[in-house]
């Protein structure tokens, strides 16, 4: 072969390679799908897939490149923008394509098999997910802020007249429901006394405002109505007590009245709540960490965080061991009945009742300043979990 023939052959081969590359560079790639709903796709290691999304009326084209696909994780790159991110199976990542610090798409790595990653691309609506690492008593701001702050943070007052605002960090405005379940308007009395419709749509007892049915009187401490006994027409001598109507006989108080006063206190609204507290204390004297974790997971569908375990450790010994009750005569047939909790760090007087054996009127005061409705709510939560692990979870709001 002559030298000129060799040179010609080499030039032809080089031209063929160049022509092949040019043809390949102008060949159309696969159609870029416009994503409006969750779109699954398979991507092999090194493969590039094309997609489009609607951004402010335009539909720019993007690529997602599987840079590396391992056995349980993969690394991807989205262009334009050179967005690199690594994911494990089951992970979801939020990607800002427009550069406005709000996510535009979310990518979920659903499965990896033999070097092929199965992913799903969906629109994120400009919202991502926060990791949920705040401590008890804190709330987390929405994505992408995700900062933790005390639950008492106030929302900016941006609502219109007639709107209400949800608590921080939501802060969204809404038009409240104007009526309770029985048709009573907010901040008004129901036709059924002493029920009152508060501004949250709850029907509560409020006899100090709404009054009582005929023949009943108002207990302004509990806001409930009771049937007042008929008063006796004669008075007893100083130091004597009088039995309720229609007996009305006078007698000198004896030690047995103490038991009567305790019995009367026990069947009152507050006394019955105290009996339920005692039942919770008696279920288990000590809640172990393993038992707490099991109860927490069964109730919330996940294990407690490190912060929640720490909060449990600091409160598990606060649950009282039981309840004691004592009655003291204050004047005539009037008695002061005091319930005290024993054991734990919460031991001490919890409830004080004033009992009148003459009239049958019983009034109670929770010494921690709480009211009957809050104690009832706490017990309903605790009893729904079981054991005094449930009580610990209830007082921590879990």
JOCOR-V899337 format. One record per helix or strand of 3 or more residues. SS is the DSSP state (H for helix, E for strand). FROM is the first residue (numbers start at 0). TO is the last residue. If there is no record, write none. Layout:
ss = (SS;SS)
from = (FROM;FROM)
to = (TO;TO)
This chain:
ss = (H;E;E;E;E;E;E;E;E;E;E;E;E;H;E;E;E;E;H;H;H;H;E;E;E;E;H;H)
from = (2;38;47;60;72;82;91;104;115;137;147;194;202;206;215;223;239;249;255;268;288;305;321;333;347;361;371;386)
to = (25;43;51;68;78;87;94;112;122;139;149;196;204;209;218;226;241;251;265;282;299;317;330;341;355;365;382;394)
